[in-house]
Amino acid sequence: MLDTQAVAEDGSRLDTNAIQTILRDGLEGKFSNQKLLVLIPDHTRSIPLPMLFYMLVEILDDASQLDFMVALGTHPPLSEERMMELVGITYEERNGNYRHIGLYNHEWDNDDSLMKIGKVKKKHIREYMGDLWHDSLDHSVPVTINRKIDDYDHLLIISPVFPHEVVGFSGGAKYLFPGISGQEMINTTHWMGALAGVMNTIGIQDTPPRRMLHQAAKMVQTPVTLISMVVEQDELAGVFIGDIVEAWEQAVALSSQRHIVWLDKPFQKVLAQAPSMYDELWTAGKAVYKLESAVADGGEIIVYSPTLHDISVVHEQYIKKIGYHVCEYFLGQWKKFKKYPLGVVAHSTHVRGAGKYIDGVEYPRIDVTLATGLPQKTVENLALGYMNPDNINVADYENREDEGILYVPKAGEILYKVREQS
């Protein structure tokens, strides 16, 4: 059931008073004397988290315990300093007014931090996937989650919603799985999305991985309340508080209006500038995911980010071995690649985009070129195109839509899609 909501008029944002009011209406007095754990995104998601942190600490001051956990999935853990920066508090505040509040990273790769709460049977995965099912999914998936949740009376999720390459739209139950889950759920759901393909998944509400997340969420015994948010230019356009599915669905409806740009025809070339919050290719790949549908066959996406120097802190060893390829490249040689984590193989296909693999030859639909801080040899070994970022002048790409060239200054959140032509 949806407890309360606030939506800004089209083109506008909610002001501070409106946000504080909706949070008070939806949360105040509901967790008195309860132990409350708040799940929050990391720095790779746009959301005014410092403002929300201050508001929530004030509104929830009657909770007997109030802690925050970063739903990292497999992203690198944050240092204490970066954690304080994430929620917008100083060292003095951390050791003063906020010393009683726990700030935690999720530890997806620490078995001792996880507990098993059930499993998703392989027959259900087959049902979810339908015609997209592949032998690589012929297994049940243990559902594991951070065991800390058993120390609390209630979970509160703060999640922005954007079009997403794996589950259609981000947010909601995704902050449980993969947010604070083990790698089995992470790997399987991402591979399910890869088999469907980004262009057949992103911006769609009902997807096979999303169905799996919602099934797993029913296994969580600790009660959950969702604060689902739609963000535009780091401000809030909508806030929905309530049930983990219903509040998410309401946010998806608004995100569909605010976060998708519809085009009459595709572009031949896109310069996608990845913001600095994507500090590794693992997340900067979103610049490709959100724009692949906007590029014509044979076209090119240039991911521009001079400050990006890492492929992936956590997964780089595997990515360097397999490179970036279309999904059929891996399926056509599955015996060779099945030993690698499914989530890593999925990431590879998401970045490389759609394409074919015929008679031992790979035919990507589009070219993907990196103009980043990664060395040329490294990029070419990944089977991606290289461009020296120093040679890029953004002005050369601006205001050239009529020529089939698009520049996106903050790529990775807004989805660009071409309208179907009748």
Secondary structure, DSSP 8 states (H G I E B T S, - for coil): -EEEEEE--TT----HHHHHHHHHHHHTTTTTT-EEEEEE--TTS---HHHHHHHHHHHTTTSSEEEEEE--TTS----HHHHHHHHT--HHHHTTTTTTSEEEE--TT-GGGEEEEEEE-HHHHHHHHGGG--GGG-S-EEEEEEGGGGG-SEEEEEEE--EETTTEE-SGGGGTTTTTB-HHHHHHHHHHHHHH-GGGTTT-SS-HHHHHHHHHHTT--S-EEEEEEEEETTEEEEEEEE-TTHHHHHHHHHHHHHSEEEESS-EEEEEEE--TT--SHHHHTHHHHTTGGGEEEEEEEEEEETT---S-TTTHHHHHHH-S--HHHHHTTHHHHTTS-HHHHHHHHHHH-SEEEETTEEEESSEEEEEESS-HHHHHHTT-EE--GGG--GGGTTT-GGGTEEEETTTTSSEEEE----
